[in-house]
């Protein structure tokens, strides 16, 4: 067999072997790389994935930070509400349990009179940072409705000239301190003043 024919046959066998191994020549005639190398990610691809997730992570961190800040603001508001209520002599003995969420305050506890109920609400409504107040205080254990149902059983006394608090208390068989608490008294009695005695 001539030498040229031997080389031609060897080249054909080599080409057939490459095709059998899964390599195909590209358009330039250069054998293409095996598919396994094309499937492996390049270093640039591996480093690009975290970069795409970074903005989402930053947003999540910022949301968590705002939530913590809001919780701190609500806790600060609750503390200021308690301080404001304890500064009022007629209210300081009541164990109020306020709670806040985004400036919306809910006031809970039990007081002796509807006047104290209204006064506590008025005080907290005027505080900075309070956007709304839900007054869930009870009066002597009874919920206060829109029609003032907590005072349906109330008894009143109209002050006359010369009346003293101790005489009024004795006449109605109640302690003087109860009259003070029920009427939020801080000064002297005035003729014509209407006092709740129970």
C-alpha positions as CSV (number, residue, x, y, z in Angstrom):
1,X,0.0,0.0,0.0
2,X,1.4,3.4,-0.9
3,X,2.5,5.7,2.0
4,X,0.0,8.4,1.1
5,X,-2.9,5.9,1.3
6,X,-1.7,4.8,4.8
7,X,-1.7,8.4,6.1
8,X,-5.2,9.1,4.5
9,X,-6.6,6.0,6.2
10,X,-5.0,6.9,9.6
11,X,-6.6,10.4,9.4
12,X,-10.0,9.0,8.6
13,X,-9.8,6.6,11.6
14,X,-8.7,9.5,13.9
15,X,-11.6,11.7,12.7
16,X,-14.0,8.8,13.3
17,X,-12.7,8.3,16.8
18,X,-13.2,11.9,17.7
19,X,-16.8,11.8,16.4
20,X,-17.4,8.7,18.4
21,X,-16.1,10.5,21.6
22,X,-18.8,13.2,21.3
23,X,-16.7,16.0,19.8
24,X,-17.8,17.7,16.7
25,X,-15.9,20.2,14.6
26,X,-17.1,23.8,14.8
27,X,-17.6,26.0,11.8
28,X,-13.8,26.8,11.7
29,X,-12.9,23.2,11.5
30,X,-11.5,23.2,15.1
31,X,-12.8,20.4,17.2
32,X,-15.3,21.7,19.9
33,X,-14.7,21.1,23.6
34,X,-16.6,18.3,25.2
35,X,-20.0,19.2,26.6
36,X,-18.9,18.6,30.2
37,X,-16.6,21.7,30.2
38,X,-19.4,23.9,28.7
39,X,-21.8,22.9,31.6
40,X,-19.4,23.9,34.4
41,X,-19.9,27.5,35.5
42,X,-17.2,30.0,35.0
43,X,-15.7,31.9,37.9
44,X,-17.5,35.1,36.8
45,X,-20.8,33.3,36.9
46,X,-20.2,31.9,40.4
47,X,-19.4,35.4,41.7
48,X,-22.3,37.1,39.9
49,X,-25.1,35.3,41.8
50,X,-24.5,36.9,45.2
51,X,-24.4,40.3,43.6
52,X,-27.9,39.8,42.2
53,X,-29.2,38.9,45.6
54,X,-27.5,41.8,47.4
55,X,-30.2,44.4,46.8
56,X,-33.0,42.1,48.1
57,X,-30.9,41.4,51.2
58,X,-30.4,45.1,51.8
59,X,-34.2,45.8,51.5
60,X,-34.9,42.9,54.0
61,X,-32.3,44.3,56.5
62,X,-33.8,47.8,56.2
63,X,-37.3,46.5,56.9
64,X,-36.1,44.7,59.9
65,X,-34.4,47.8,61.1
66,X,-37.6,49.9,60.7
67,X,-39.6,47.3,62.6
68,X,-37.1,47.5,65.5
69,X,-37.2,51.3,65.4
70,X,-41.0,51.3,65.5
71,X,-41.1,48.9,68.4
72,X,-38.8,51.1,70.3
73,X,-41.0,54.1,69.5
74,X,-44.1,52.3,70.7
75,X,-42.3,51.3,74.0
76,X,-41.2,54.9,74.5
77,X,-44.8,56.1,73.9
78,X,-46.2,53.6,76.5
79,X,-43.6,54.8,79.0
80,X,-44.6,58.4,78.4
81,X,-48.3,57.6,78.8
82,X,-47.7,55.9,82.2
83,X,-45.6,58.9,83.3
84,X,-48.3,61.4,82.2
85,X,-51.0,59.5,84.1
86,X,-49.0,59.0,87.3
87,X,-48.4,62.8,87.5
88,X,-52.2,63.3,88.0
89,X,-52.9,62.9,91.7
90,X,-56.4,61.4,91.2
91,X,-55.1,58.8,88.7
92,X,-51.7,57.7,90.0
93,X,-53.1,54.9,92.2
94,X,-54.7,53.1,89.2
95,X,-52.7,50.3,87.5
96,X,-53.1,51.4,83.9
97,X,-52.0,49.0,81.1
98,X,-51.5,51.0,77.9
99,X,-50.3,49.5,74.7
100,X,-49.3,51.1,71.4
101,X,-48.8,50.2,67.8
102,X,-47.6,52.7,65.3
103,X,-48.9,55.5,67.5
104,X,-52.3,54.0,68.0
105,X,-52.8,53.8,71.7
106,X,-55.1,51.4,73.6
107,X,-55.7,52.4,77.2
108,X,-56.7,49.6,79.7
109,X,-57.3,49.6,83.4
110,X,-60.1,50.3,86.0
111,X,-61.0,53.6,87.5
112,X,-63.6,54.7,90.1
113,X,-65.5,57.4,88.1
114,X,-66.4,58.3,84.6
115,X,-64.8,61.6,85.2
116,X,-61.5,59.8,85.7
117,X,-62.3,57.7,82.6
118,X,-62.6,60.9,80.5
119,X,-59.7,62.6,82.1
120,X,-57.3,59.8,81.5
121,X,-58.3,59.7,77.9
122,X,-57.9,63.5,77.6
123,X,-54.4,63.3,79.0
124,X,-53.1,60.6,76.8
125,X,-54.8,62.0,73.7
126,X,-52.8,65.2,74.0
127,X,-49.4,63.4,74.1
128,X,-47.0,63.8,71.1
129,X,-46.8,60.6,69.0
130,X,-50.4,59.5,69.8
131,X,-52.4,59.3,66.6
132,X,-55.5,57.7,68.0
133,X,-56.8,56.4,71.4
134,X,-59.0,53.4,72.0
135,X,-60.3,53.8,75.6
136,X,-61.0,50.4,77.1
137,X,-60.9,51.6,80.7
138,X,-63.7,50.2,82.9
139,X,-65.4,52.2,85.7
140,X,-65.6,50.0,88.9
141,X,-65.3,46.9,86.7
142,X,-68.0,47.9,84.3
143,X,-67.4,48.8,80.7
144,X,-68.5,52.3,79.7
145,X,-70.9,52.4,76.7
146,X,-71.8,55.4,74.5
147,X,-74.8,56.0,76.7
148,X,-72.8,56.1,79.9
149,X,-74.0,52.8,81.1
150,X,-71.3,52.7,83.8
151,X,-73.1,55.5,85.7
152,X,-76.7,54.1,85.6
153,X,-76.6,53.3,89.3
154,X,-74.9,56.5,90.4
155,X,-76.1,58.6,93.4
156,X,-75.5,62.3,93.5
157,X,-75.5,65.1,96.1
158,X,-75.9,68.8,95.3
159,X,-73.7,70.9,97.6
160,X,-75.4,73.5,99.7
161,X,-73.9,76.5,101.5
162,X,-72.0,75.4,104.6
163,X,-71.7,71.7,103.4
164,X,-68.4,70.0,104.1
165,X,-67.0,66.9,102.5
166,X,-67.0,64.9,105.8
167,X,-70.7,65.9,106.5
168,X,-71.7,64.8,103.0
169,X,-69.8,61.5,103.3
170,X,-71.4,60.9,106.8
171,X,-74.9,61.7,105.5
172,X,-74.6,59.1,102.7
173,X,-72.6,56.5,104.7
174,X,-69.5,56.6,102.5
175,X,-65.9,57.3,103.2
176,X,-64.6,60.8,102.5
177,X,-61.8,59.4,100.3
178,X,-64.5,57.8,98.1
179,X,-66.1,61.2,97.5
180,X,-62.7,62.6,96.6
181,X,-61.9,59.8,94.2
182,X,-65.3,59.7,92.5
183,X,-65.3,63.5,91.9
184,X,-61.6,64.1,91.2
185,X,-61.7,66.8,93.9
186,X,-58.7,69.0,94.3
187,X,-60.2,72.2,95.8
188,X,-62.9,73.5,98.0
189,X,-66.6,72.7,97.6
190,X,-68.9,75.3,95.9
191,X,-72.6,75.7,96.5
192,X,-74.6,74.1,93.6
193,X,-71.7,71.7,92.8
194,X,-73.0,68.2,92.0
195,X,-71.1,65.4,93.6
196,X,-71.3,61.7,93.0
197,X,-71.4,59.8,96.2
198,X,-71.6,56.2,94.9
